[in-house]
Amino acid sequence: MKNFILIVALSILVNATNINLDTLSAKAKKNNKGVLIFLHQPDCGFCDRMISQSIQNSNVLSQIKKDFIFVNIDIADKGEVKYKNFKGNKHDFAKKIDLDFYPSIIFINGNGEIVYKEIGYRTKQKFLNTLQYVATQSYKKITLATFTTKLDFNSDKD
């Protein structure tokens, strides 16, 4: 629970200010992590549900803390996002990276490259699978579906 309160507090702070994804990706690289961006909008039932049922889950929070710098972006909030050659509001940032459906998650590596993104609500288990998929850089070799099948197969052995 302490981890979630810290993430929420940091997210509120980030939401109220400008976000420099270039700086965050450099920090992530230094700490051998990635950047996880959660994009959502107000009055979005699936966004609220993903926050309460997936992101707030203790296993999910542990995985995020271990492998990522978490950035919470409500596209309606004020403040701007800087990412490579883009500098603008949060809604325009989402459009710039071709996202117009929420919730969405984006992963940026330490070099500032978008390495993976998913659109739509994810249950806690699907979200955990995605976090592990990106953290292990399996996206370079196999699809998420194949990765998930391997996870399921290995858990059946236990």
Protein Blocks (a to p, Z undefined) as FASTA:
>chain_A
ZZmmmmmmmmmmmmmmccdfklmmmmmmmnopadddddddehilklmmmmmmmmmpmklm
mmmmmmpccddddfkbgcdddehjbccdfklmmmmnopabdcddddddfkopafbdcedj
ddfklmmmmmmmmmnommmmmcfklmmmmmmmmmmmZZ
